[in-house]
Amino acid sequence: MVHTGQHYDDVMSSVFFEQLGVPPPITDLGVKEDTHGAMTGRMLARMERFLLDHRPDLVLVYGDTNSTLAGALAAAKLDIPVGHVESGLRSFNRRMPEEINRVVTDHLSTVLFCPTRRAVDNLAAEGLRTGVHLVGDVMYDVLLTYRHLALTRSDILNHLGLPAGGFAVATCHRAGNTDQSERLAQILDGLAAIAQETRVVFPMHPRTRKRVTEGGLWDRLGQVMVVEPVSYLDMIRLQEAATVVITDSGGMQKEAFFLGRPCLTIRDDTEWPETLTGGANRLVQADRESIAAAYAAAAGTSVPKSDVFGDGDAAQRIVRLVVDQTWRR
């Protein structure tokens, strides 16, 4: 495992290795926050050196981050096969850096591990049919594996004084929401409006904290409970106990869906349209009135169960395909 350094804060990096029992990475490339181009460029150069030294048989990349793109591009240029986990996702919004990363990575990949049937169809529409495998969603695997630990080990509700079923949990970190001060202000106003009626806990991403400070927006938060980023187990516990999840995160959209909690996604689109089924997840405009109204409509609603993300065996399917070298055939 190679750690690029893109997430370097302890609560967004090392805590995952510790809590989930993941072996430490063999190296850390040390590429921290910067512009998209500068970050990706430094990752590409350092990853290339690592691959030249180690010459792996296959490079697995995950998701849609700058790390994903840099790993795929470095490997492809060295004629090393690339496997993309979470392949085929599309929001169809090319203004999102993540969408660019997804599309380019898929077209560089030798083997494409898709979480849903819709992802397979998206690839076919782009002419990608070879090396495509429907395996299910690895995040569902993770949640099924660690959900019990979150219930038994996390003390986050007591620590924050939150009653189960009596609060909303919110996150906001995507550049499209945080880099425009007025848009971010509207989102904070919406959370503040909800907080007038029910408690809102807001684990704030370092990017968001920086933008709130630079924009002088702290007063817009009203009674919202702002806390430091929390660990994976704590976040799962918060989502499971919340009335509604409010986010712009792709991962949290799915986690809320898995946990049966209604979700508001403060974006114009989603790479996980499967979660929109039955109103489980609702796309919400980034303004105070829309956010407050969507919360009122979602609170107390039920989320239908679905096997659209697989059966929790995605990781084992990927391992079998890799070990058997099925992707070479």
N, C-alpha and C positions, 0 to 999 in steps of 0.2 A: 504494500500500500504506500502510495506517495501522497503526502499532504502538501498542497500548493501554498498554504498560508493565507488563502483568501478569507477564511474565517479564522481569526487568530485570537480573539478574546476568549478567556478561559471558559466563560459560561456559554460560548457558542462553538467551542471546539473540544478542549481537553475533557470537559465534563461528560461528553458523549462516549469517549473511549472508556472513562472510568465507570460510568453507570451501566453501560451496555456490555461491558466485558470485551470490547474490541481490542485485539492486539495493536500495539502502537505502530505508527507508520515507520517504514524503513528510512525515510528521509522527509524533511520539511524544506520545501523550496524557498520559504520565507518571503513570498510575494504578498505584500499587504495592500490595503486600500489605495486606489489610485483611479485615474480615468479608465474606461473600458479598454481603450487601445493600449495604453501603457501597461496595464495589469496583464492583459492577454499576451502582449509581446514579451514581457519578462518571463512569464510562465512558459511560453513556447521555447525560449532560448534555454532555460534551465531544464525543462523537461527533455528537450532534445539531447542535452549532455547526459542526463540520467539514462535515457534509452540507449544511447550509443555505448555506454559502459555496461549495461545489463542485458541488452538484446532479448527481451521477453518474446514468448511465442504469440501472445495476444495482450492487448491493452484494453481493459474494461473501463469505460467512463460512464458516469451516472448523471442523469438529469439534464439541466439546461444552463449551468453557470459558465462563467468565463473559464473556470478550471476544466469543465467538460470540453469546451471548444479547443483549448490549448492542448489538452492531452490527446484529443483525436487528431488534431492537425500535426502535432509533432510525430505521432506514430505513423500517420498516413504518408508523410513526406519521407519517412525512413523505410517505407514498404513493410511496416509491421501491421498485421491485421488489427482492426478496431472493433470492439463489441460495445454497443450503446444500450444501456439499461434505461428504461423509460423512453424508448424510441417511438416515433410516430405521433407525438403530441403536437397539437396545433391550436393556437388561439386565433390564427389568421390576422394577427396584428403585427405588422413588421416594424412598428414604432417601438415595440418591446425588445430590448437587447436579448432577452431570453429566447424570443422567437427566432431571432437570427442564429443564435447558438444552436437551437434544436435542429433547424433546417440544415445548416451546414454540417453539423455532426452526423446527422442521418445519412447525408449523401457522401460522407467520407467513410462510413462504416461498412465492414465486411459482414457482420452479423448484427441483426437488429432485434432486441428483446422488447416486445410490445406488451404493455399492461392491459390493454382492452382491445376488443374487436374494432372499435372505431379507430384506434391507432393504426391497426393493420390496414384498414380501408384508406386512411390518410396517406400512408406510404404508397399504396397501390395507385392512388390518384396522381402521385408524382413519379410513377414509373418504377418504384422500388418494390420488387416482388421476390428477389433472390435473397436468401439468408434471413428472411423474416420469420420470427417465431412468436406466437401468442403464448406468453408464459404466466400472465397475471401480474399483480402489483407488489413489488417488494416492500413498499411501505405498509401494506396490509399484513404481510408476514411479520414485520417488526412490531406492529401494534398488537397482534395476537400473542406474540411472544412475551412482550413486556407489560401488557395491560395490567396483569395481576400484580407485578412489582410496583406499578404506579399506585395502585390502590392500597398496597400494604406498606410501602416505604416512603411515599411522599407525604410530608406534613404541611404542604403549602396552604391548605385551607385553614388549618389552625394558626399557622404562622401569620397569615394575612387577615385572620378573623372573618373569613368568608363562609356564609351558610350554603350548603349544597342546595342547588336549585334556586338560589336567591341573588344571582349576579350574572353579568355578561363578561366575557373575556374578549379583549381586542388586541390586534397587532396591526402594524402598518410599517412597511419598510421599502416597498418597491420605488425605484427612482421616479416612475411616472406620478406617484402620489407625494413623494417627499421633496422632490427638487423644484417644485413650483410652490412658492410660499402661500399664494392665495388658495390653491387647491388643498394644501395641507391644512391651512387654517379652517377651511370648510369641513374637513374631516374631523378635526378636533372639536369644532362647534357641534357637529352631529353627536359625537361621543359625549360631550358635555350635556347635550339635551337629554340623552338617554339617562345619564347619571343623575338627573333631577328626579327620576322616577325609580331607578334601581341602581344598585352598585355596579360600577364598571371598573374592572381591573385591567391595566394596560402595561404589560411587560414591553418596555420601549427599547427597540433596536438602537445600537450606537449611531447608525446613520440618521435615524429619525431624531434622536436626542440632539445631534449636532445641528440639524436643520431647524428644529424648534428653538434652539438657543440663538442661532444666527438670525432667525426671523422674528425674534422677540415674541414668540407665540405661547409662552407658558401660561399666560392669563386666560387663554382660550379654552383651557382644559377644565375649568370649573371644579367640580367635585370628583372628577375622574381620579382613580387611584393609580398613579404611575409607579411602577416598580422596575427594578433591573431585569434584564433578560433572565429567564428561568431555564432550568434543565429540561431535558426531554421528558423525564418521568413527571416532573411538576407540571409541564404543559399539558400532558395527557390527562393528568388529574384535574387540572383547571377546566379543560374542555369537557370532560365527562360530567363535571358537576355544574357546568354553566347552563343557563337557560338558552342562550344564543351565543354563537361564536361570530365575531366580526373581524374580518381580515382582508388582506390582499395577497396572502400567501397561497401558493398552489398546494403545498403540503397540508396546511391546516384545513383547506377546503375538503380534502379527502379524509383527514382524521376526524373532522366533525361528522362527515358522512358515515364513516365506519362506526363511530360512537353513538350514532343516532341523535345528533344534536343539530338543530337548524342553523344554517350559516348565512351570513350576509357577506358577500364579496364586493369590496369597494373597487370595482373595475368595470370597464365596458365590455369585457370579454373574459373567457376562461379557457385554459387548455384542458380542463376536466369537465366537459359538458355533461358527462354521465351523472355528475352530482346535482345537476339541475332538475333531475327527475322528481316529479311530485312536489316541487317547491322546497326540496330539502336544502338547496342552495339558491340564493337569489342574487343576481347582479344588481348593484346599487350605484346610482350616480354619486359623485363626490360632492354632495352639498348637504347642509344641515337638515333641511326638511325631508329630503329623500331618505337619509339615514335613519332619522327618528321615526318616520312613517313605516319604513321597512322593518325596523325592530318591533314596532307595535304589531305588525301583521305576522311576524315570525314567532314571537314569544308564545309558548304554549302549544305550538304545532308539533306534529309527529313526523318522523322521517321514515319512509318505507325501507324495509330491508331489501338488499339486492346482492346478487353474486357477480355483478358486472366487473368487479376487480379481481375475480378469481377466488380460489379456495384457501389461500394462505400458503401455497406450495411453490410460489414463484421462484424463490432463491434456489430451491433444490432443482427445479427444472433448468435454471440457468447453469448451475454447476454441472448437471449431467450433460447438457449440450456442450459445454466447454471441455469437460474431461474426455468425453467420447469423441471430441473433435468433429462433431456432426456439421459444424459450420464450414469445414473444409470440403465437404462433399458437394 
